[in-house]
Amino acid sequence: MPSGLIALLDDVATIAKLAAASLDDVAGAAGRAGTKAAGVVIDDTAVTPRYVVGLAPERELPIIGKIAWGSLKNKILFILPVALLLTAFLPFLTTPLLMIGGAYLAFEATEKILEKLLHEHEHEEQLVDAMVDPVELEKLQVKGAIRTDFILSAEIMAIALASLEHLTLLTTALALVAVALAITAGVYGSVALIVKLDDIGVHMAQRSSSTSRSIGETLVRVVPTLLTGLAAVGTAAMLWVGGGILLHGFEELHLAGPIPHWVHQAAHAAGEATGAFGGVVAWLVVALAGAVVGIVIGGIIVAIVRRFTKHPEELIVD
C-alpha cells in the first residue's frame, strides 16, 4: 500500500512540473511527505470500509465517491490554508499540534480496543441496523466517514507539513496539494477495490473456468476476514503512529526525560544485532515503543473522557 502511494505521488509530481519551475522540489517534497504519512494512510484505508458494510452493493462505489470528495475538500479547502498559515506565521505550533493529533489517534485506538473488549460497539451497530430508511442511513454513514476522515486528513497534512521545512511557501503549498490529491486517490481507490472484492469473487465464481471459480470462491470466503483484519491493522496503526508522533514531539520539546533517547538506543542496538534484518527490526522496536506510549497516553485520555461522559450503552433509547 505505501509503495503504491509513493508511486502515485511521483506521478502527480511529474504532472505538476508543467505548472511551476520549482516543481523538482515539489516532487521530492511530496514523496518525502507521503512516506512520512504512510502510517496514517494505512489507518485511513483500514477505517473507511466499515462505513459501507451493510449497505446495498450498488451504492458502495457512489458512497465511496462521496466520502473521497469530502476528504479532498477537507484537505484542500480547510486543512491546507491552516497549514500554510502555520508555516508562515506560527511554525513553532506545528509540533504541539502534531502531538495533539497523535494523542487523539492514541485515544481513538485505545477506545476501540476497550469497546471491543467490553462489546460496546455492538450497541452502535444495532442502532445502524435498526434504521429502515436507506437514504438516511447512507447520509449518516457518509457524514460519519467524512468526520473521521477530517481527523486523519489533518494528521496526514500535519505530518507532511512537518517534513517540508526550509521550502518556499509556494513549493510547500504545491507539495501539500500533490499529497492531498495522491493520498486521497490512493486511499479511496484501494477502499473501492477492497469493498468490491466480494462482488468480483461472486462474478468469477459464476464463470465456466474451474480456476476462475476457485479464485472467486476463495475471494468470497476471504473478504470478511480481510475486512476484520483491516480493522485490527487500523487500530494498530493508530497506536504506533500516534505514539510515535508523541515520542518525536517529546524529543523535539525536550519532554519525557531520556525516554526518546532510550528508544533510539534500543532500536539501534537491536538493528545492529540482527544483521541483514537490522532495518526492519529497528523499525519494529520504534513502532512497539510508539504503541506502548500510545496505549499509555490513550488510556489516560480514555479514563478522563469516560469519567465525564456517558458510556455508549447509556445513550441507547429503548
PyMOL commands that set and color helices and strands:
alter all, ss='L'
color gray80, all
select helices_A, chain A and resi 2-16+23-36+38-51+57-89+91-118+121-130+134-162+169-205+210-252+259-273+275-308+312-315
alter helices_A, ss='H'
color red, helices_A
deselect
rebuild
show_as cartoon
